[in-house]
């Protein structure tokens, strides 16, 4: 995946322009995380969704001309597209055409390292591809490599629906067995030691913070989903022992097909004694991101008293901006994980929180 160098035309047709800048920039981050070169990001309003091409055919032909003039290898749509819409747009564009879900699946396929992570991604790809076989075969005929064609996407396209359904059932069985084993080992671990989970929006700096606290040596990069699997490291801090867990980051409107790939992460947050909600303080959309995670906390019935809101990357904003940050009624810490700023203060807050939860 690291050698992929494709040119991407990003198409953002929105029926509601609220937050359009935020949404389109996230698609840009996803594209660069997939090592794509962006030739253009086209954001526009769609007054009425077209069943055939989502927006009008005339508009699609204008975009096609731009795609060809800019030499794009792939067109990525930041909107929910049916199999027929993707197939029709693929035919009009004349180049490989994928949607946001396919892009995220592709990134996941390249980042999953554990056996469970790989199986979950394969399962998600198969479930997504099943109703879209004709469209994916059209893409396959244009290009058998690059974004949207990795993992199960390139090995399963020629199989019939029955074979894919059989593979889905087999994967679900394998994953269920792995989940049983993981739940058993997690319970054994929790009976012996306390745990702290890093949660938050992807690219907020969770892996960097894990390195700062535990010197874990985990991979950290300025890309979405730089790490995908749940990682853990034992920490001994001033007489207090706990397991620090780094989880895969949240993202806006995570595709339904990938929700189960988050199962391990969600279970870790349920069981952790303390949760560090890590937020990029310099991100203009930080509050929307906090609200995304808060909704998940509420769904999982996570007590807010277990949460420390950690504003990371405060070195990128002014002292006045730091004072104006919304704490959302959480205990709050302001750090620069990369520089090690206020890590000692955060570790003290963690110890104090853990004291409230005896084994």
N, C-alpha and C positions, 0 to 999 in steps of 0.2 A: 504493500500500500504506500510506503514512503516514497516510491519512485514515480507515483502517478503525477503527471503534469498535464492536466486538461484545462481548457478554457471554458468557463461557465457563464452563461447568461441567466441572471436571476429575474424571474417574472413574479411580481407580487400583485395579483389582482384581488382587491379587497372590496367586499360588499359594504363594509363599514370602515371608514378611514380612522376611527379612533385608535390611537396607538400605532398607526401605520409605520412611523419612523422606528419605533421600538421593535416591531415585528420584522421589518425588513432588515434591520441591523443584525437581529439574531440569525436570520437566514444567511447573512454574509459571514457571520462567525462560524456557523455550521459548515458553510462551503470552504472557508479557509482551513477549518479543522480537518476537512477531508482532502486538504492539499490541492485545492482547486484555485486557479487563477480567475478572478472575476473580471469580465470584460464590460459588464453593465448590470445595474440593478434598476429594473423598470417597475415603479410603483404607480398604480392607477386604480380608479374607482370602477367597480362593476355595478351598474344600476339594476341589472336583472341577470340571474344566472342562466346560462344557455346549457341545455341538456346535452348538446353535442360537443361543445368545446369550452364550456364554463363561461367564456365571454364570446363576443361576436367573431364570426369567421373573418370578417374584414380586418379586425384588430389583430387576429392571429396571423394573418398574411403580412401585415405591417411588421409584426415582431419577427416573423420568419426572415424578411428581407434584412432586418437589423442583425439577426443571428448570423446570417450568411456573410454580410458585409464585415462583421467583427471577427469572423472566423471561429465562432464558438463551437466546441465539441459536444456540449450538453446544455440543455435548457432545464432549469429547475424551477418548479412552481411552488409557491408558498401558499397553497390553498388545497382543500380536500377535493381530490379528483377521483372519479369513478374509473373503472377499467376502460370503458368505452371512450370517456373523455381523454384519457391518457393516450389511447390508441389513435384517436382522431388527431390530437395535437401532435403526436409523433409523426404522423403522415404529413401534416402540414409543415412542420418545422424542418423535416428532412435530416434531422440529427437526433441523437439519443435524447429522450425526454423522460424526466423522472419528477416525482413530487417530493415534498418535504419528508414524508414518512420514509420513502425509499432512501433518501440521503442519510437520515438518522440510522436506519438499519445498516447502511453501508459503513458508517462510522463505527457502530457497535461491532460489526463483523471484524473490523480491523483492530479493535481495542480489547475484546474479550480475551482473557488469558487462562482463566480457570476452566476446568471441564464443565462445570455447571453453567458458567457464563456463556461458553461457546454453544452449549446445547440450547440454552434459552434463546440465543440469537438465531440459531438455525430454525427453531420452532417458530419464532416470530416471523422470519422471512418466508417460511412455507405457508403460514396462515395468511400472510399478506398477499403472497403470489397466487394462491389458489383461485380466487375470483378474477385474477388479472392475467391469466396465462397467455391469452392472445396478445395483449399489449406487451408483455415482457418478452415474448418471442419476437415481436417486431423490433424491440430494442436490441435483442440479441443478434438479430440479422444485421443490424447497423454496426454494432460493436460488441465484442465478447470480452472486453477488458475495461478497466476504469471504474469510475464511480457508478454505483448502482448495479454492478455486475459481480461483486465479490461475495465470498462465502457461499451459502446455499443458493444464492441467486444465480450463480453461473453453473452449478452442478445439477440443478433440479429442473431447469426450464424445459427440457425435452421429455420429461416424464409425464405420464398421463395423470389425470386427477385421482384415480384410484390409488396409484402408487404414492402420490403425495399424501393422501389421506392416511395410508398405512404408515408412512414415515412420521406423520404428525402423532399418531397413536403411540408409536414406538418411542418417540422422543418424550412425550408426556409421561410415559411409564418410567423411563430412565430418570427424568428430572424429579419425579415423585420419590423415587428411591434415594436420590441424592439429598433431597429436602429432609427426608426422615433422618438420614445420617447427620446432616448439618444441625437439625433441631436437637438431636441427642447430645452431640458434642458441645453445642452452645449452652445447653442446660448444665452440663457438667462443668463448663468453664465459669458460668455465672454463680454456681454454688461455691466456687473457690475464690473468686476475685470480683471486684467491681469493674464497671466499664463506662467509658466515655465515648460517645459517637459524634463524629463530625458530619454535619448535614448542611445543606444549603444549595444555592443555585450553582450550576456548573460554571467553572472558571472563576470562582470567588476566592480561590487560594487555599482550599482544604488540604491538598497534598503538601503544599509548602508549609502550612501550619503544622501538619503532622510531622514533617521533618524537623521543624523548629522545636517541637515539644519532645518528640521521642527519638530524634536523630535516626529516623526509620530508613532514610535513603530511598523513599518512594519516588516514582517518576512524577515530575511536576513541570508543566508547560503551559504557555498562554494559549490554550486551545480548548474548545468545548469537548467534554468527555475525554480529557487526556488520560484519565484512568477510569476503568469501567468496573472492575471487580472489587468486592469488599476486601479491604486490607486491614490487618490488625497488628498491633505492636505492644508488648508489655512495657509499662513505664513504672520506674521507681522514683518517687519524688518526695524527698524530705520525710521518709518513713511511710509514705502512702504508696500502695501498689494498685495499679489498675491497668485495664486493657484499653488502648486507644484505637478506635475503629474509624477508618476513612471510608466513606460511602460514595457511591456514584451520585453525581449532581443532578438536581432537578432541572427541568427545562419546560418552557411554556408549551402547554397542550401536547404532552408526551403522547405519541401514537398509541392507540389502544393495544395494538399488537405487541408493544414493548412493556406494558405494565407488569407482566409476570416476570420480565427480566429484572425488574426492580424489587422482586419479592424478598430477596436476601437482605437488601438494604433496608426495606421497611421493617422487617422483623428485627433487625439489629437496633433500629431506633426505638422500637417498642420495648426492648429489654434493657437498653442502656440506662444506667443510673442518672447520668448527666448527658445533656445534648448541647453541643456547641453549634449554634446557628451562625455559620460563617457568611458574611456579606461583604461584597466589594464596596467600600465606602465611597469610591470615586465614580461608581456606575450611576448614571442619571436615572436609571430605572430600578434602583435598589429597593424602593418601597414596594413596587409591584412584585418584585421577586420574593420579598419577605412575606407578602400576602399569599403567594403561591404556596410557600412552605407551611405557613400557618394553617391554611385550609387542610393540608395533609395532616398536620398535627391534630387538628380538631377531629378529622375523620378517624384517626387512630386513638383518640382519647388520651393524648399525651398531655400531662400536667405541665403548665407553663412554669411552675416552680423548679422543674428539672432543667430548664433551658437557660443558657447564657448566650446573649446576643453578642456576637464578636464582629465588630466592624474592622475589617482588614483593609490594608492599603491606605491607611490614613495619611501616609507620607505624600499622597497625591492630592490632598485637599488642604485648605487653610485651617488655622486654629479656630476661626469663627465658624467655618462649616462643620468642624468636629463638634463644637458646642451646640450646634443647631440640629444635629442628627436625632431622629426620632428613636426612642428606646423601646417603644411598643410595650411599655410596662414590664420589660424583662430586666434582669440583672445584666449589665452591659460592660463590655471592655473594648478599648480602642487600641488596635495593634498594627504593626507592620511586620508580618510574618517573615518576609524576605530579609529584612534588616534586623530582625530579632527585637523590635521595639515593643515594650510592655509585655513580653512573653512571661517574665517573672511574675508580674501582676496577674496575668491570666491563670497561670499555674496555681497561684495562691487561691484564686476564686474557685478553681476546680477542686482543690483539696477541701475547701470549706463546704462546697456543695456535697462532696462525697461523704463528709462526716455526718450528713443528715440521713445517709442510707446505710445502716449497719448490715453486715452480711447475716 
